[in-house]
Amino acid sequence: MKQRDAHKAQGRAGQGRAGMGSVRTLVVLIAMEAEAAPLLEDLKLVEGQETPWPAALPFKHYAGSVQGADVHVVVLGKDPTFGVDCVGTQAAAMATMAAITAFKPDLVLNAGTAGGFKGGGCAVGEVFVGSSTAFHDRRIALPGFDVYGQCLLPCHPSDALADHVKAKRGIISTGNSLDCPGGDVKTIVEDNGACIKEMEAASIAWTCSLFKVPFVAIKSITDIVDGDKPTHEEFMANLFAASKAIQVTTAKAIKFLVNRNVSEL
């Protein structure tokens, strides 16, 4: 616990920029095309004809103006070899770096679906705003490297945002697998203190911390990790409904965030 608290303090020092102004440029990162589609339609964002990063990267870029601010939605796209959505930490980190470099945002928002723990107060269809993020599958049992592996980083303070969109708060734990074996459950619940499990947020938070760009996350629960249904079946059964839920919340969140001072989130 002391180790986690110490690392949390380090993360707080590295997250965000002193004297930050209003959010005039917002980047929204979304992993799956199915998660992004309802939001893109709602906000009427247009896909860019030319991507502002190397053509080899599969990330898709949609842009538009919301209440006079520039909003860029970056979807991780399809893997050119395997033909499926580029979920997971590698694509998330690369897309975050590409988006920050290209658009120089005042804030980065990660929106998407996630698994939740019934024991942590989650139910299918509920929406959470992240309070912090961590990894649960980077086990490096060496002094200092263990804390680095966990990489517990706070999200930008966003109680006002959570209140506005009527979302719960919770710690988000990130790993590269859809399933959740017993060892991961222990790390997520006991070590990370998390109630939400997904595959991108901590990687995005880490990249944002390097560039000192404020980061917030919104997640809609598709499946109950500690429930009685197979994760993959429950995820697919609820993906459409959860994507609609995240669309409504994210659209509302974007309209709340743009033009607002980041100290007032």
Secondary structure, DSSP 4 states (H G I P E B T S, - for coil): -HHHHHHHHHHHHHSS-TT--B-SEEEEEES-HHHHHHHHHHHT-EE-SS-SS-TTS--EEEEEEETTEEEEEEE--B-TTT-SB--SHHHHHHHHHHHHHHH--SEEEEEEEEEE-GGGT--TT-EEEEEEEEESS----STTHHHHHH--EEPPP-HHHHHHHT-EEEEEEE-S-SS--HHHHHIIIIIS--SEEESSHHHHHHHHHHHT--EEEEEEEEEETTSSS-HHHHHHHHHHHHHHHHHHHHHHHHHHHTTSBGGG-
